[in-house]
């Protein structure tokens, strides 16, 4: 549902998460996958940062680096809430 309802930059961000293996296509398409809106927004924000760091016109994202970047940013977000 998240991907089907998304458009523009949000859809691009969700596709980046899927292409790097951070989330699966099934998770994005499955209406039964229960993920909080807050967490989805955090993931979309981080994916947007990833697209700025590694613009698509430069080719595919470096998967290992992109996953590490995502994990670090997500940890930073959670630590800032604590």
C-alpha positions as CSV (number, residue, x, y, z in Angstrom):
1,X,0.0,0.0,0.0
2,X,2.8,2.4,0.9
3,X,4.3,2.3,-2.6
4,X,1.0,2.2,-4.5
5,X,-0.2,5.3,-2.8
6,X,3.1,7.1,-3.1
7,X,4.1,9.4,-6.0
8,X,7.0,11.6,-6.9
9,X,9.9,11.8,-4.5
10,X,8.2,9.6,-1.9
11,X,7.8,6.8,-4.5
12,X,11.5,7.2,-5.5
13,X,12.5,7.0,-1.8
14,X,10.5,3.8,-1.3
15,X,12.0,2.3,-4.4
16,X,15.5,3.1,-3.1
17,X,14.7,1.2,0.1
18,X,13.5,-1.8,-1.9
19,X,16.4,-1.7,-4.4
20,X,19.0,-1.7,-1.6
21,X,17.2,-4.6,0.2
22,X,16.3,-2.4,3.3
23,X,12.7,-3.3,2.7
24,X,11.3,-5.9,0.3
25,X,8.9,-5.3,-2.6
26,X,6.5,-7.5,-0.7
27,X,6.6,-5.4,2.4
28,X,5.8,-2.3,0.3
29,X,3.0,-4.0,-1.6
30,X,1.4,-6.1,1.2
31,X,-1.6,-4.5,2.8
32,X,-1.2,-6.8,5.8
33,X,2.3,-5.5,6.7
34,X,1.8,-3.4,9.8
35,X,4.3,-0.6,10.2
36,X,3.7,2.7,12.0
37,X,3.3,5.8,9.9
38,X,6.0,7.4,11.9
39,X,8.5,4.7,11.0
40,X,7.6,4.9,7.4
41,X,8.1,8.6,7.4
42,X,11.5,8.2,9.1
43,X,12.5,5.7,6.4
44,X,11.3,8.0,3.6
45,X,13.3,10.9,5.0
46,X,16.5,8.8,5.2
47,X,15.9,7.4,1.7
48,X,15.6,11.0,0.5
49,X,18.9,11.7,2.1
50,X,20.3,8.6,0.3
51,X,19.1,9.9,-3.0
52,X,20.9,13.2,-2.4
53,X,24.1,11.5,-1.4
54,X,23.9,9.0,-4.4
55,X,21.9,10.7,-7.2
56,X,20.3,8.1,-9.5
57,X,21.9,9.6,-12.6
58,X,25.2,8.5,-11.2
59,X,24.1,4.8,-11.3
60,X,22.9,2.3,-8.7
61,X,23.5,3.0,-5.1
62,X,26.4,1.2,-3.4
63,X,24.2,-1.3,-1.5
64,X,26.5,-2.0,1.4
65,X,27.3,1.7,1.9
66,X,23.6,2.7,1.5
67,X,22.5,0.1,4.1
68,X,25.1,1.3,6.6
69,X,24.1,4.9,6.0
70,X,20.4,4.0,6.5
71,X,21.2,2.1,9.7
72,X,23.3,4.9,11.1
73,X,20.7,7.6,10.3
74,X,17.9,5.5,11.8
75,X,19.9,5.0,15.0
76,X,20.6,8.7,15.2
77,X,16.9,9.4,14.9
78,X,16.0,7.0,17.7
79,X,18.8,8.3,19.9
80,X,17.6,11.9,19.4
81,X,14.2,10.8,20.7
82,X,15.5,9.2,23.9
